[in-house]
Amino acid sequence: MALPSPSYTITLRVEVPASQRATSTVVGAIADAGAAVTGVDIAHSTHEGLVVDVTCDAVDAGHSERIVATLDTLPGVRVAKVSDSTFLMHLGGKIEVTTKTPIKTRRDLSRAYTPGVARVCQAIAKNPEDARRLTIKRNTVAVVTDGTAVLGLGDIGPAAALPVMEGKAALFKEFGGVDAWPVCLDTTDTEEIIRIVKALAPVYGGVNLEDIAAPRCFEIEARLREELDIPVFHDDQHGTAIVVLAALINSLKVVDKKLSEVRIVVSGVGAAGNAIIRLLKAQGAQHVVAFGRGGALRAGELSGDVHRDWIARNTNAEDFTGTLAEGLRGADVFVGVSAGNILTGADVAQMADGAVVLALANPTPEVDPIAAGETAAVVATGRSDYPNQINNVLAFPGLFRGLLDTGATEITTEMLRVAAVAIAGVVGEDELNSSFIIPGVFDPRVAEAVADAVRHVSAK
């Protein structure tokens, strides 16, 4: 059963009679309706009545409507207004541009803009490398999307994707001190996207591709990496892979197994699955079987898709041909980046002792975490309401902090690998257990550890 969530926090402005009992009745009714009451404030009072603001977490939008309907049935009670805290947070957007230096006098103006700025422009024209030193380029990332593969929402288009990209930019700033800006493109043409990003590139020190559907995202990333002199990162692929590897490194410590020896089943062979498998193998994984919608990928049955075929050629050495559930029998690790509710607790029970389950489909994991936890030693999801949340915010702010600090021109597999090792290393041996395999997203040590690791590799 779904639980109340901060994603659906509402504030109800309720008119009630002037009595302690009336307010208590309202709060009790909201709680009885399944909401979690987090605050009660008197907004206005007269001899005849009160205006009370009750803040609570609901389960979803429909639940919020049912709470209002419940209150409207109470004698003498009227719901005057309902405010949704999530929508209020997004009013006018979540990010803004601010100046780093004051412009209060004519002298300030003459240096920041005309005529003094011309000297800086001429210096960059003479030596283009100075743009990284003398402009925002040294600390700015473009968050680029076409809105075709937004997590949990699918193809919703660039305008509807903008709140997600704003949020991503806010996370860049909050956790890595990186100035990021949404670039939501009203086109799904691969060549046009590549042209636009290349044309925008002089402003930015890096590019973060986000929520672009496969297989188009593969070509866009590959071409931009080849044709630009700034790092290009596809978070849906490589951010996910980094955090999955970090979680697996620590999970295997908990169950006392070695990555090179465990049998790993991966469900999902799109952008994330492909990158995860490549990074797991770079870290030393030897026994991986990957499953798409049609079953296990095999070297003997190539599809013509170069990304799927790479997986087929580099995994499933035993040429397994069964179903996903059959493939789990005796497996040590399950990594899911596919679809919700495709496995049961009984399927997980067939895995080896000390099994690790990373069920990352959002918002509904591949297997119910509680059911999986009945037999698996370690369970992780992409959700914030269960232990061990696998969240890309652990990776991308620190990664780009390190890349920008060193003026890196590309992202290598070794950078991704050391970023994962750094995240895993933040969890001390005295902290590590089955419910704490990965640091929390608000741990200030994470971004700096990742940045340090990336700086070290980039400087070589």
Number of C-alpha atoms within 10 A of each C-alpha: 4 7 12 19 16 13 15 19 25 25 21 23 20 23 23 24 19 15 12 10 11 19 22 12 15 21 21 13 16 23 16 12 17 18 25 20 19 12 11 16 11 13 13 11 14 9 8 9 16 20 23 22 22 22 24 25 23 28 19 15 13 9 17 25 12 15 19 19 12 15 21 16 10 14 10 12 19 17 17 13 12 17 14 16 17 13 13 11 10 13 8 8 13 13 15 9 7 6 6 6 8 9 14 8 8 9 11 13 15 13 15 16 12 10 10 14 13 13 12 16 16 11 14 17 12 10 10 13 11 16 20 19 13 13 15 14 19 22 22 24 28 24 24 22 29 26 28 20 20 22 16 11 13 14 17 13 19 22 13 14 25 19 15 18 26 21 17 21 22 20 18 24 17 13 23 23 17 21 21 25 24 22 23 20 20 14 15 17 13 13 12 14 19 16 14 12 19 14 10 12 18 16 17 24 28 29 27 23 21 28 25 23 20 14 14 13 21 16 14 24 18 13 15 20 18 13 11 17 17 23 23 25 24 25 21 24 21 25 25 26 27 31 28 25 23 28 25 24 23 24 30 21 16 20 17 10 15 12 21 13 12 18 20 26 26 26 26 20 23 20 25 22 27 20 23 26 25 18 22 23 17 14 19 12 18 19 19 22 29 28 25 17 13 8 15 24 27 24 16 10 11 15 13 9 9 11 16 21 18 16 24 23 15 19 22 22 14 10 14 15 15 12 14 22 16 14 24 24 15 16 23 23 27 23 25 26 24 23 20 17 13 15 18 15 17 14 18 26 19 18 24 19 14 19 26 30 28 28 30 26 23 17 14 17 23 25 26 18 22 12 16 26 19 13 20 24 19 26 28 29 27 21 18 12 11 13 19 22 24 26 21 19 22 27 29 28 27 29 27 32 25 28 28 25 16 16 20 19 17 17 18 12 14 15 22 24 22 23 32 27 21 24 28 27 18 20 19 12 11 6 12 17 17 20 17 20 29 31 25 19 18 12 12 13 17 27 28 20 22 31 26 21 23 29 23 14 16 20 11 5
